[in-house]
Amino acid sequence: MSATIALIAHDRKKDDMVAFVKRHQLVFARYRLIATGTTGQRIQDATGLILQRMLSGPLGGDAQIAAAVAEGEVCAVFFFIDPLNAQPHEPDIRALLRICEVYDVAIAPNLATGELIVDALARTRVAHLIFNPVAGQGSADNDLTLIQGLLSPYFHLQVHQTTPEQSAAELTQEAIASQADIVIASGGDGTVSAVASRLISTDIPLGVIPRGTANAFGQALGIANAMMPIRTACHIIAEGHTQTIDAARCNDTPMVLLAGIGFEAEMVEKADRALKDQWGVLAYLMAGWQQLDEQELFDAAIEIDDEVYRMEVGAITVANAAPPTSVFAQGSGEVVYDDGLLNVTLAKADTKLQAVTAMLNTLGAALINSPTNHENIHYLCTRQLKIATNPPQKVVVDGEIIGMTPVEVECIPKALTVFVPKST
């Protein structure tokens, strides 16, 4: 059900409405609020809460609210009426009462029922869905309708769609400010990472509905399902089982998946939106195959605990969480996302054949959860490290190019709470 509350009051009940909202301001602050014109202005002036003001009651504001109820946009209506002294110009509750009856929406005509409803609202979780409409290759409208249908029975759901002007990170920050109980990210790894980055150390659980090209985060945590990804993810969120996992920071950029230097960064840059829209996950394979012909070795200096290790490599991957398909993160055979450590894999290949052999070796290592034994693959685990390269190399963090080396990466243990399958 939508996380929107409607507020209306007859003239002699406006003071009661303002006092009521002030008394329960912490509850109302968690919801989107709409109100008839004068009532909304009075509440906003007294509480500082942001409301969407409809027309005044005599001009049809109650009809606008009734329409919102019929559209499924309202979870509760507070309509404080004056049963003895209502004026002819004031809205009549009967039409709105009938609409609420038809669509099974709670309505409070007085303080007593208002207290009962607001108590129920206080005990109901509010989930904010951060939805990227350009993610994936399916119909965004159909995906959103499906998600709303699957999650609305369990939460009061506020939907926020990303735009070029408003990013997933900004929408998440607004959800946090409105005291969200749950924040759900629906999109690709970029969307998930942006949402997760704002939830680090907040204790607000993250729900993930993978709709992107690679969906690496969902795969790493066992959330992504190739057959029914949206239904599976919504079921996991509805079940309510959570796990606290590590996060990381690469320079000033939060990281939940991995940082790639060299090959991985160049591959991600080549797999642009147009290529992903055309080929889906194959875009990364095509970009990677092309990059194998172009990747040059570079000198790397890796500093850990004041000791510096130098070697010539073609790719460095620092992983907090990664599925087996992120082959250049799998030197240790398994990336454990809640051990307080970063998995660092360093790869070198002089020819494309050597590179392919090394990739197959690390993939096999990941499938059997055993460290690689390939001579061109080295790995280590650490809490923190610094990486410098000569020449400077591009750096990708969670699928986004963030700049060039040098970088410092640090694990943030137990920093993010995520809905995961019960078996995880």
Protein Blocks (a to p, Z undefined) as FASTA:
>chain_A
ZZbdcddddfklmmmmmmmmmmmmmmmmmpccdddfklmmmmmmmnopacdddddfknop
mmmmmmmmmnopafbdcddddfklccfkbccfklmmmmmmmnopacdfbfklmmmmmmmm
mmpccddddddfkgcjbdfklmmmmmmmmmmmmpccddddddfklcfklmmmmmmmnopa
bdcddddfklmmmmmmmmgonlpacddddfbfnommmmmnomacfklmmlmmmmmmmnop
acddddddehjaccfkbccehjlmmmmmmmgfklmmmnommlmmmmmmmmmmmpccdddd
ddeehiacddddfbdcddfbdcfklmmlmmnopacfklopacddddddfbfklmmmmmmm
mmmmmmnopacfbfkbccdddfbdcddddddddddeehiafbdcdddddddehkbccddd
fkZZ
